[in-house]
């Protein structure tokens, strides 16, 4: 698929999600000015609902964003085409993800925006979990700005395995780029990536607001 078709598909999808979030969930975004308008970018958010990726896409003023998605989603009969057309990056939990990591770093080098969820999977309780080590690796290796985000309300509005609840509000809080300069002083690579991952999760946690 050529770039025009990909860009058109992403734009149309984003338009649909914007209408959905504005009309049915009265979405409010705080701190959008913290997102750089150009250059490589990693958007790192908490993850409690299937609706979180579209929410990140709606709140970010950068188009397009390349999201990471489970490999099996690309082969689904109903929505597999959409994950391919919007150029999500397939990730496997059972296999080596060297190819995916290489693709992510290549896109960041091109100045693209990457959307990911440091916890690696949805939190069943809604509480923040420990970040995957790979998030810190990507941040340190690419040196791309990491923008923390906290989504509030999506767990209640779009619960996993539960009924969809339109009318419930969703809010998104966006922080300033995470300062990872201290990570460069750590010689042990694994400790360096763990430090960066933890720092990113701390930045996300600092944006958390009491549920209303």
N, C-alpha and C positions, 0 to 999 in steps of 0.2 A: 504494500500500500504506500502510495507516495505521500509526501509531507502535507500537501494540500488537504487530502482526504482525512489524514490524521488530525490536522489542526481544526478542520471543520467539525469532525466528530467530537473532539474535546470541547470546542466552543459550544456546540449544541447541547452536550451533556451538562456543561457547567450552567448554561442558561436554564435548563430544566431544574437543576438542583437549587439554583438561586430562587426561582419562583416558588419551589416547594418549601424551602426553608423560611422565606420571608412571609408567605401567606399562611402557612400552617404551623410555623414554630416561632414567628416573630423574632428571628435571630438577631442578636446584638453582638457586635464585635468591638472589643476594647484593645487599643494598642496596635492597630493596623499599620500605623506610621513606622513601626519598628521593623517592618519587612523591607529589605533593600529592593529597589526597583530594578536593578540589573546585577549581573555577576552570579557566580555559583552560590547556591543556597541549600541548606538542609532545614526543613521544617520538621520539628520533633514534637509530637503531641502525645497526651495520654490516650488510652484506648479502652473503651467500655461498650461500644456499640458498633453494629455493622454500618451505621450511618456516619461514623467518624471520618472516613476518607472523603466522602462528598462534602462534609462540613468544612474540612481543611481546605478543599478546593474552592469552596464558596467564599471563605473568609480571606483567602490570599489574593492580593491584587496582581499576582504574577501568573501569566498564562503562557504555556501549559506547565503543569507539575507532573513529574513522573513518580507514580506511587509503586510501592512494593506490594505484591499480592501473592497468595499461596499458588503454587504451581498448578494444582488441580483445577483451580478456577478457570484457567485458560482453555481447558478442554471440556467445559460444561456445554451441553447442547443448547441451553437457553441463553446464557450470558457470556460464554467463552469468547465469542466474536468481539464483544465490547471491551474486554480486558486487552485483547490484542490490538484493536483499533485505537484505543486511547494510549497505547504503548506503555502499559504498566510493566513492571519488571518482575518476572517470576522468581519466587523464592521457595526452596524446599527445606523441610525440617529434617529430612532423612538423608539427603545427599549433600555432597560438597557444593557450596554456593560460590565457588571461585569465579564462574562465568558471570553470575549476577553482580558480584562485587566489582569485577572488572568493568562491567557495563555502567554501574553506578558512578565509579570514579571517572570513567570516560565522559559521561554526561556532565558531571561537575566541572571537569576540565574545560568543557565546551561552554560553561557559563549557565548551565541549566539548573532548574530547581528540583529537588528531590523531597518527596513527602514520605516520612516513615514514623513508625511507632516504636520507640526504644524498648518497650516492655516485650515486644515480639509477638504478643497475643493479647486478646481482650481480657481485661480483669473481670472476673465473675462477681467480685464483691464491690467493685467500683473504687477500691482503694488502689493507690499507686503501688506497682511492683518494682522489683529490681530491673535495671536496664540490661539488655543483652550486651555482651562484650563487643560485638561487631559494630555497634553504634559508635562507640568510642574510637574504634579503629578507623571507620570512615571519616569521622570528624578530624582526627589527627592527621591521617594520611592525605586527605584532600585540602585541609586548611580552609575549607569553606565555612562561612558564617553559619552558626547553628542558632535558629530562632525557636525558643521554647513556646509551646502553646498549651493551654488547658481548656478542654471542652467541658462545659457544665450543662447538664440536663438531657444529654443524649441517651443515657442509660434508662431514664424513665420514659422518654418519648419513643425510643426505638429499642426496647429490651430484646436481648437474644433469647429466642424461644418463647417470647411473650407477645401479647397483642400490641399492635401499633397504636399509639395514642396521640393523634393529631391535636393541636391546640396547646400542648405543653411547650413552654418557652425553652430556647437553647441560647446559651451565652458562650462566647469564646474570648479568652484572655490571651493576648500575645505579648511576650516579653522582649527585652533587648537581647542582642546576640550574647551567647554564653562565652564568658572569658575562660579560655582553655590554655592560657599562656603558661600556667604552672605545670601543665602536663609535659611540656617540652623539657622540663628540668629532670624528669624521671627517666633514668637510663634503662630500667627493665621494661621491655615492650609491653608485656602483659599487664604489669602494674600501671603503665602509662594509659593503656586503653581502658582499664577498669576505672581509673581516676576520671578520665574524660566522660565515660558513661555515667558514673555516679554524679558528676558535676551537672550533666545535662538533666538528669532526673531531679536533682535538687532545684534547678531553675524552673522546671515544670511544676514541682510541688509548691514553689513560692508564689505561683499564680493562682493556686487553688482558692476558691471562694466558698463560703458556707452555702449549702443548698437552701433555696427559698421555695 
